[in-house]
Amino acid sequence: MSVSCADIFNLIEDFAPLNLAEEWDNPGLQIGDPELKVNRILLCLDVDEKACDEAVQAGAQLIISHHPLLFKPVKQILTGTPAGALLAKCLCSGLVVYSAHTNLDNAKEGVNDELAKRLGLADTKVLRPGYTEKYLKLVVFVPLDHTDTVRRAISLAGAGWIGNYSECAFQTQGTGTFRPLEGSDPFIGKVGELEKVDEVRLETILPAGRVKEVIKAMCVAHPYEEVAYDLYPLANEGPAMGTGRYGYTAEPIKLNSFIEKIKSALGITGLRFGGDPDGMIHSVAVCGGAGASLWTWAKKKSADVMVTSDIDYHTAKDMLSNRLSFVDAGHFGTENIIMPVLRKYLEDCCRQKGFEVAISTSRTQFDPFSFSR
């Protein structure tokens, strides 16, 4: 099946909606034509010269990165600079670049959930809530013998999900009436005649962020030329989404033992930490990438230790003064773990939709920091 870059963007945004991104961020399409057809994709943490060359050599049309290629507004593109040369190379190579940054950090099963999972944390919750999904009630009137078809279609598009239950709906049977007018092409009845049909009032719940997709799926599955439906705003709210996570180790553990677990889980050989190596920890806050500014939130949640990266001197002193141990496991180490998750998600989605797309993960990415022993 022919696939455009925009089709892939939609898959990513189903997983990591753009409204989960921080205000200062710039996720989404960075450069290129969203309608370009794609059959090969390269995933990477950073778009650099090596990743660009790797994509070209692999015959990829699309690069999906975690860190945005264009983070701050660009006033000039000077091809004599490394940044300008990189942009020119991407453009001249016809590459499309798309980035999923803090929206992927904050998404369910995104960077922070994966970090918590790898560290074996249980009962994880959002560290700093920032967004709560609103819900709507969808009511649609369906011919009796098409009820199951429509219900399944809207469920697959994102309606009818309550916790760990899918296809949650209520239906009431009744009689629908309509009179097809001139120019109509009725599925049931004749133009000019009043028609009475056995119908079902099918109602369910859906997140506000899925309205467009659900209505589209409903209209495709529904047999009527004109679908009668209502949307009602609800006071119900979904689970809070936001930055960072906190949870608990299976049992209290010494900080130095937990550090060894972190190194093994993230595949890193060195890290920085602060706190008593023999001190016991149980409650853990995590934030992939530069999350040191969240330390006060970690303290509010009574965390014993915070795992993040890019901790500066004064923040480290503040954390220790407030009896919060910390582990700086590196920006690369705490974020690159999302690459296999994103690859599997995209491969599964493409397989289900019949998209013929090969997806690979960059082999040239590296942590810019080395440790001297």
Buried (B, 14 or more C-beta within 10 A) or exposed (E): EEBBBBBBBEBBBBBBBBBBBBEEBBBBBBBBEBEBEBBBBBBBBBBBEBBBEBBBEBEBBBBBBBBBBBEEEEEEEEEEEEBBBBBEBBEEBEBBBBBBBBBBBBBEBBBBBBBBBBBBBEEBBBBBBBBEBBBBBBBBBBBEEBBBEBBBBBBBBBBBBEEEEBBBBEBEEEEBEBEBEEEBEBBEBEEEEEEEBEBBBBBBBBBBBBBEBBBEBBBEBBEBEEBBBEBEEEEEEBEEBBBBBBBBBEEEBBBEBBBEBBBEBBEBEBBBBBBEEEBBBBBBBBBBBBBBBBBEBBBEBEBBBBBBBBBEEEBBEBBBEEEBBBBBBBBBBBBBBBBEBBBEBBBEBBEEEEBEBBBBBBEBBBBEBEEEE
